């Protein structure tokens, strides 16, 4: 058995959107996740990493952040979608 070294980390949505929009490669995202592993605010640390390494511009980080906020919550609970009220407005 491995000690978890080969285990992929779950990426914040901002990282996935950066790859989807071809701003970075999957490999660059994985390296960033490794660099930021174990930090408290992974999303913010990943943004800072992208900026520090000049992988993504500040303007694109801002756009990715806005896009990530508008995405519906895609968490699942045993096969049925968990509604947090953002998509239906039922909990307003």
N, C-alpha and C positions, 0 to 999 in steps of 0.2 A: 504494500500500500504506500501511497505517497503521503507526504505531510501537508498537502494542500498547496504546494508550490505551483502546480500546474493549473490550479483552479482559477477560472476566470471570475473577475469581480463584476458585479452588476453596475452598469454605467448609469449615471444620471442622464435624464432625457436630453439635456443640453449637449452631451457628448454624442449621443446617438443621432441627434439632428445635425450636428457638425459633420458627421460621416455621411449621412444621407444627402446632405447638400454639397458634398464633395469639397468641403473646406479642409478636411484632414482625412487621412487614411485610417483604416481599422487598426493598423499597427501603431500609428501615432497615438490613437486613443488608448490602446492597451498600455503603451509606455507611460502615458500620462496617468492612467489609473494606478499603475505600479508605483509611480513617483508619489502619488497622493494617498496611497493605501494607509489606512489606520488613522487618518486625520479626521477631526470632528465634523467639519462641514465640507464634505467631499465635493459638492457642487461648486461652492465658492473657490475651493482650492484648485479644482480642475480649470475653472475660468482663469484664475491667476496663472496657472501653469501655461495655458494656451497663449496668454498675453506675454508672459516672460520669454517663452521660446519663439515668439512671433509666428505662431502657427495660425492664429485667428486674430483679425483686427478687432479693436475695441468696438467699432461700429457693428461688426458681425456678431460679437459677443452679446451686444445689446439686443440685436434682432433675434438671436437664438434664445435669449432669456425671455423675451416677449412671446415668442412662439411656444416655448415650453410651458408658459403660464396658461396659454389658451388651449392646450391639448386636454381632452377629457381624461378623467381618472380611469385607468385601465386595470385597476386591481381586481382580482377575482377572489371569491370566497367559496371554495368547493364547487365551482362550476357556474354559480350565478354571479352576475356582475354586482359589485358593491357600488351603490349610488351614494355619492357624497353630497348630492344636491347641486353640484356645479352644472351638470348636464340637463337635469329636469327642472331645477328650481323648486323642488318639493320641500326643501328644508330652509327656505328663505324666511 
